[in-house]
């Protein structure tokens, strides 16, 4: 296999089938952002609990890892700016003592509870239970209702802009309130997920191993320190696949490291050029979509990519000339995780991100990855999936 030929073929696929055009990106942002801003502004004015929402772009687009198939999908985290959690390690310990006395359920790894007491503005809409715990499910439901109210109000305004909001649909989806926005000028649809979050100013104890982890240079200690000092977020997503009563699940908040992930994906170890890092991830997402690996999420791929960054800390390993080596290396790592039906969480030791995917499905996907590597060959794979005239 000639690495230079493979590099050229992969780059051609990336440029023609994966890379997003600036024109499409700008058109999408310029259309949906004023609509989302108007909706969020309405929510802020309607309920003092959400009076200050900090808007942070997250997900593939803002991590520069989006592929051509998804130029119209965006994620915005809305951080409740007037509500911060201090040390969730201490708070969780206090709750654990309470649970020991009252035979309550311990949060699973990756989740925590937020205790706010009973005398609080959050009592409305049943957002605080009898034990003084903030109910993630109810908080998100209250926010979703406010978003729907905002859209109805904006649709009924007596001006031209009301027409735009008549082409905005909303539904609650996982931890997010999902907006489907149709461009009235060209009928393109934009999907914008609004995820409500609480800022945790301290680094969670569950992720202490990541701080102490032995590394060979990536990420460097300054970046680790910066991420540690910024803490994490809590989002309203309930755990799945565990033997916990549904009502108890609703009070759990999931730890989110989206801010840390964004920093890691956008920064090299020493401020160097990002090289082929994003190309590898975006190519892998494109191949996954084409092969219809439905159970393999972008978060799985992003997690494996972060481990690959650690395994190859030398910036020279990620130069554009190394694209083929890094891409094939990613396939090897992916197959290994699928064969084991285990993709360890990048920050929280002991969490398997493939836990909800059956071993049979993991084995099936692993076989397809192996087929990519050994039987089709990279050049043949490209010719089969994206027939390009490479002689032009």
C-alpha positions as CSV (number, residue, x, y, z in Angstrom):
1,X,0.0,0.0,0.0
2,X,1.5,3.3,-1.0
3,X,0.8,5.8,1.8
4,X,0.9,8.8,-0.5
5,X,-1.7,7.4,-2.8
6,X,-4.0,6.6,0.1
7,X,-3.4,10.1,1.6
8,X,-4.4,11.7,-1.7
9,X,-7.5,9.5,-2.1
10,X,-8.6,10.2,1.5
11,X,-8.0,14.0,1.0
12,X,-10.0,13.9,-2.2
13,X,-12.9,12.2,-0.5
14,X,-12.7,14.7,2.4
15,X,-12.8,17.7,0.1
16,X,-15.6,16.4,-2.2
17,X,-17.8,14.4,0.2
18,X,-17.1,15.4,3.8
19,X,-16.0,19.0,4.0
20,X,-18.7,21.6,4.5
21,X,-18.9,24.7,2.4
22,X,-18.5,28.0,4.1
23,X,-21.5,29.4,2.2
24,X,-23.8,26.7,3.5
25,X,-22.6,27.1,7.1
26,X,-23.0,30.8,7.1
27,X,-26.4,30.6,5.5
28,X,-27.6,28.2,8.2
29,X,-26.2,30.2,11.1
30,X,-27.5,33.5,9.8
31,X,-31.0,32.0,9.5
32,X,-31.5,30.0,12.7
33,X,-29.5,32.1,15.2
34,X,-31.9,35.1,15.3
35,X,-34.8,32.8,15.7
36,X,-33.2,30.9,18.6
37,X,-32.1,34.2,20.2
38,X,-35.7,35.5,20.1
39,X,-37.1,32.3,21.6
40,X,-34.5,32.2,24.4
41,X,-35.0,35.9,25.1
42,X,-38.7,35.3,25.5
43,X,-38.0,32.4,27.9
44,X,-35.7,34.6,30.0
45,X,-38.4,37.3,30.3
46,X,-41.1,34.8,31.1
47,X,-39.7,33.0,34.1
48,X,-37.2,34.4,36.7
49,X,-35.7,30.9,37.2
50,X,-34.4,31.2,33.6
51,X,-33.8,34.9,33.6
52,X,-30.2,34.6,32.6
53,X,-29.2,31.8,30.2
54,X,-25.6,31.8,28.9
55,X,-25.6,30.5,25.3
56,X,-22.7,28.2,24.4
57,X,-22.2,26.4,21.1
58,X,-21.4,22.7,21.5
59,X,-21.4,19.6,19.4
60,X,-19.9,18.7,16.1
61,X,-20.3,22.1,14.4
62,X,-18.5,24.1,17.2
63,X,-15.9,21.4,17.6
64,X,-15.2,21.7,13.8
65,X,-16.0,18.0,13.4
66,X,-19.2,18.2,11.3
67,X,-19.6,16.3,8.1
68,X,-21.4,17.2,4.8
69,X,-24.4,15.0,5.7
70,X,-25.1,17.2,8.8
71,X,-24.6,20.8,7.8
72,X,-27.9,21.7,9.3
73,X,-27.6,20.2,12.8
74,X,-26.5,22.4,15.7
75,X,-26.3,22.2,19.5
76,X,-26.6,25.1,21.9
77,X,-26.1,24.6,25.6
78,X,-28.1,27.1,27.8
79,X,-26.4,27.4,31.1
80,X,-28.6,28.7,33.9
81,X,-26.3,31.7,34.8
82,X,-28.0,32.6,38.1
83,X,-27.6,29.1,39.5
84,X,-24.3,27.4,40.1
85,X,-23.5,24.2,42.0
86,X,-20.4,24.4,44.3
87,X,-18.6,21.2,45.1
88,X,-20.7,18.4,43.8
89,X,-18.4,15.9,45.5
90,X,-19.2,17.3,48.9
91,X,-22.9,17.7,47.9
92,X,-23.1,14.1,46.7
93,X,-21.4,12.9,49.9
94,X,-24.0,14.8,52.0
95,X,-26.8,13.2,49.9
96,X,-25.2,9.8,50.3
97,X,-25.4,10.2,54.1
98,X,-29.0,11.1,53.8
99,X,-29.7,8.1,51.5
100,X,-28.0,5.8,54.0
101,X,-30.4,6.9,56.6
102,X,-33.5,6.8,54.4
103,X,-32.7,3.8,52.2
104,X,-32.6,5.9,49.0
105,X,-31.0,5.1,45.7
106,X,-27.3,5.9,44.9
107,X,-26.8,7.8,41.6
108,X,-24.9,5.6,39.0
109,X,-21.5,6.6,37.8
110,X,-21.7,9.7,35.6
111,X,-24.7,11.1,37.4
112,X,-25.3,13.2,40.5
113,X,-28.1,14.8,42.5
114,X,-28.6,18.5,43.2
115,X,-29.9,19.5,46.7
116,X,-31.5,22.9,46.8
117,X,-33.6,22.7,49.9
118,X,-37.4,23.3,50.2
119,X,-37.5,27.1,50.4
120,X,-36.6,28.0,46.8
121,X,-38.1,29.5,43.7
122,X,-37.5,26.1,42.0
123,X,-40.4,24.6,44.0
124,X,-42.8,25.7,41.2
125,X,-43.9,23.0,38.7
126,X,-42.9,20.3,41.1
127,X,-39.2,20.9,40.3
128,X,-38.1,20.2,43.9
129,X,-39.1,16.9,45.6
130,X,-40.0,16.3,49.3
131,X,-36.3,15.7,50.1
132,X,-35.3,19.1,48.6
133,X,-33.7,17.5,45.5
134,X,-33.9,19.4,42.1
135,X,-35.8,17.2,39.7
136,X,-34.0,17.2,36.4
137,X,-36.9,15.8,34.5
138,X,-39.3,18.5,35.8
139,X,-36.9,21.3,35.3
140,X,-36.4,20.3,31.7
141,X,-40.2,19.9,31.3
142,X,-40.8,23.5,32.6
143,X,-38.2,24.8,30.2
144,X,-39.7,22.9,27.2
145,X,-43.1,24.4,28.1
146,X,-41.7,27.9,28.1
147,X,-40.0,27.3,24.7
148,X,-43.4,26.2,23.3
149,X,-45.1,29.3,24.8
150,X,-42.4,31.5,23.2
151,X,-42.9,30.0,19.8
152,X,-46.7,30.5,20.0
153,X,-46.3,34.1,21.2
154,X,-43.8,34.9,18.4
155,X,-46.1,33.3,15.8
156,X,-48.9,35.6,16.9
157,X,-47.0,38.9,16.6
158,X,-48.5,41.4,14.3
159,X,-45.5,41.8,12.0
160,X,-43.8,40.1,9.1
161,X,-41.4,38.1,11.4
162,X,-44.4,36.0,12.7
163,X,-44.4,34.1,9.4
164,X,-40.8,32.8,10.1
165,X,-41.9,31.4,13.5
166,X,-44.8,29.5,11.9
167,X,-42.2,27.2,10.4
168,X,-40.6,26.3,13.8
169,X,-41.6,23.0,15.4
170,X,-40.5,21.8,18.9
171,X,-40.2,18.5,20.6
172,X,-38.5,17.2,23.7
173,X,-35.7,14.8,22.9
174,X,-33.3,13.2,25.4
175,X,-31.6,16.0,27.4
176,X,-32.5,18.6,24.7
177,X,-35.4,20.6,23.5
178,X,-35.2,20.1,19.8
179,X,-36.2,22.8,17.3
180,X,-36.9,22.0,13.7
181,X,-36.6,25.3,11.8
182,X,-37.6,25.5,8.1
183,X,-36.1,28.2,6.0
184,X,-39.0,29.9,4.3
185,X,-36.8,31.0,1.4
186,X,-35.3,27.7,0.3
187,X,-37.2,25.1,2.4
188,X,-34.0,23.8,4.0
189,X,-34.5,22.4,7.5
190,X,-32.2,23.2,10.4
191,X,-32.2,21.1,13.6
192,X,-31.1,23.0,16.7
193,X,-30.9,21.2,20.0
194,X,-31.3,23.4,23.1
195,X,-29.7,21.7,26.2
196,X,-30.4,23.2,29.6
197,X,-27.4,23.0,31.9
198,X,-26.2,23.9,35.4
199,X,-22.6,25.0,35.9
200,X,-20.6,23.0,38.4
201,X,-17.6,25.2,39.3
202,X,-15.6,22.3,40.8
203,X,-14.2,19.2,39.0
204,X,-16.2,16.1,40.0
205,X,-14.6,13.5,42.1
206,X,-15.8,10.8,39.6
207,X,-13.4,12.2,37.1
208,X,-10.4,12.6,39.4
209,X,-8.5,9.8,37.5
210,X,-8.5,11.9,34.4
211,X,-6.6,14.7,36.2
212,X,-4.0,12.2,37.6
213,X,-3.7,10.1,34.4
214,X,-0.1,9.4,33.3
215,X,0.4,11.0,29.9
216,X,3.2,11.3,27.3
217,X,2.5,15.0,26.4
218,X,-1.2,15.2,25.3
219,X,-2.9,17.1,26.7
220,X,-0.1,19.0,28.3
221,X,-0.4,19.9,32.0
222,X,-1.4,23.5,31.4
223,X,-4.4,22.5,29.4
224,X,-5.3,19.8,32.0
225,X,-5.1,22.5,34.7
226,X,-7.3,24.9,32.7
227,X,-9.9,22.3,32.2
228,X,-9.8,21.2,35.8
229,X,-10.3,24.8,37.0
230,X,-13.3,25.3,34.8
231,X,-15.3,22.4,36.2
232,X,-18.1,20.7,34.3
233,X,-21.8,20.9,33.6
234,X,-24.9,19.0,34.7
235,X,-27.6,18.3,32.1
236,X,-31.1,16.9,32.5
237,X,-30.7,13.4,31.2
238,X,-31.7,10.3,33.1
239,X,-29.7,7.1,33.2
240,X,-30.8,4.1,31.1
241,X,-30.6,0.3,31.6
242,X,-30.2,0.3,35.4
243,X,-32.4,-1.2,38.1
244,X,-33.7,2.1,39.6
245,X,-37.3,3.2,39.9
246,X,-38.3,5.6,37.2
247,X,-39.3,8.3,39.7
248,X,-35.8,8.2,41.2
249,X,-34.1,8.4,37.8
250,X,-35.9,11.8,37.3
251,X,-33.9,13.5,40.0
252,X,-30.5,12.5,38.5
253,X,-28.4,15.0,36.6
254,X,-25.8,13.7,34.1
255,X,-22.3,15.0,34.3
256,X,-21.4,16.8,31.0
257,X,-17.8,17.5,29.9
258,X,-18.8,19.2,26.7
259,X,-16.7,22.3,27.6
260,X,-13.6,20.2,28.2
261,X,-14.2,18.1,25.0
262,X,-14.5,21.3,23.0
263,X,-11.1,22.6,24.3
264,X,-9.4,19.3,23.7
265,X,-10.7,18.9,20.2
266,X,-9.8,22.5,19.2
267,X,-6.3,22.6,20.9
268,X,-3.1,20.8,20.0
269,X,-0.9,19.7,22.9
270,X,1.4,22.7,22.5
271,X,-0.6,25.2,20.5
272,X,0.5,23.6,17.2
273,X,-1.6,23.3,14.1
274,X,-4.4,20.7,14.4
275,X,-3.0,18.8,11.4
276,X,-5.1,15.9,10.2
277,X,-6.9,15.3,13.5
278,X,-10.3,16.7,12.4
279,X,-10.0,15.0,9.0
280,X,-9.7,11.6,10.6
281,X,-12.7,12.1,12.8
282,X,-14.8,13.6,10.1
283,X,-13.9,10.9,7.6
284,X,-14.7,8.2,10.2
285,X,-18.1,9.8,10.8
286,X,-18.8,9.9,7.0
287,X,-17.8,6.2,6.6
288,X,-20.0,5.3,9.6
289,X,-23.0,7.1,8.1
290,X,-22.5,5.4,4.7
291,X,-22.2,1.9,6.3
292,X,-25.3,2.6,8.4
293,X,-23.7,1.9,11.8
294,X,-26.7,3.3,13.6
295,X,-25.7,2.3,17.1
296,X,-22.3,3.9,16.8
297,X,-22.8,7.5,17.8
298,X,-20.7,10.6,17.2
299,X,-19.9,10.6,20.9
300,X,-18.4,7.1,20.6
301,X,-16.2,8.2,17.8
302,X,-15.2,11.4,19.5
303,X,-14.2,9.5,22.7
304,X,-12.0,7.0,20.7
305,X,-10.4,10.0,18.9
306,X,-9.5,11.6,22.3
307,X,-7.8,8.3,23.3
308,X,-5.9,8.3,19.9
309,X,-4.7,11.9,20.6
310,X,-3.2,10.6,23.9
311,X,-1.7,7.6,22.3
312,X,0.0,9.7,19.6
313,X,1.1,13.0,21.4
314,X,3.8,14.0,18.9
315,X,2.4,16.8,16.6
316,X,4.3,15.2,13.7
317,X,2.1,12.1,14.0
318,X,-0.8,14.2,13.0
319,X,0.7,16.0,10.0
320,X,-1.3,15.9,6.8
321,X,1.2,13.3,5.4
322,X,0.1,10.9,8.2
323,X,-3.6,10.9,7.4
324,X,-3.7,7.3,6.1
325,X,-1.7,6.0,9.1
326,X,-3.9,7.8,11.6
327,X,-7.1,6.7,9.8
328,X,-6.1,3.1,9.7
329,X,-5.0,3.3,13.4
330,X,-8.4,4.6,14.3
331,X,-10.0,1.6,12.6
332,X,-7.8,-0.7,14.6
333,X,-8.8,1.0,17.9
334,X,-12.5,1.0,16.9
335,X,-12.5,-2.7,16.1
336,X,-10.8,-3.4,19.4
337,X,-13.5,-1.6,21.4
338,X,-16.3,-3.2,19.4
339,X,-14.9,-6.7,19.9
340,X,-14.8,-6.1,23.6
341,X,-18.2,-4.3,23.6
342,X,-16.5,-1.7,25.7
343,X,-15.8,1.9,25.0
344,X,-14.5,3.5,28.2
345,X,-15.7,7.0,29.0
346,X,-12.8,9.4,28.4
347,X,-13.2,11.2,31.8
348,X,-15.0,8.8,34.1
349,X,-13.3,5.6,34.9
350,X,-15.7,2.6,35.0
351,X,-18.3,3.9,32.6
352,X,-18.8,1.9,29.4
353,X,-20.3,3.9,26.6
354,X,-21.3,0.8,24.7
355,X,-23.2,-0.6,27.6
356,X,-26.6,-0.1,25.9
357,X,-25.5,-1.7,22.6
358,X,-25.9,-5.5,22.5
359,X,-22.8,-7.7,22.2
360,X,-24.2,-9.1,19.0
361,X,-24.5,-5.6,17.4
362,X,-21.0,-4.7,18.6
363,X,-19.7,-7.9,17.0
364,X,-21.5,-7.2,13.8
365,X,-20.0,-3.7,13.6
366,X,-16.6,-5.0,14.5
367,X,-16.8,-7.4,11.5
368,X,-17.6,-4.5,9.2
369,X,-14.7,-2.5,10.5
370,X,-12.4,-5.6,10.0
371,X,-13.8,-5.8,6.5
372,X,-12.8,-2.2,5.9
373,X,-9.3,-2.9,7.0
374,X,-8.3,-6.2,5.5
375,X,-10.6,-7.3,2.7
376,X,-11.7,-4.2,0.9
377,X,-8.5,-2.1,1.4
378,X,-8.6,1.6,1.7
379,X,-8.3,2.4,-2.0
380,X,-11.0,-0.1,-3.0
381,X,-13.3,1.1,-0.2
382,X,-13.1,4.6,-1.5
383,X,-13.9,3.5,-5.1
384,X,-16.8,1.4,-3.8
385,X,-18.4,4.1,-1.5
386,X,-17.6,7.2,-3.5
387,X,-16.8,6.5,-7.1
388,X,-14.5,9.3,-8.1
389,X,-12.4,9.7,-11.2
390,X,-9.1,10.1,-9.5
391,X,-7.2,10.5,-12.8
392,X,-8.8,13.9,-13.5
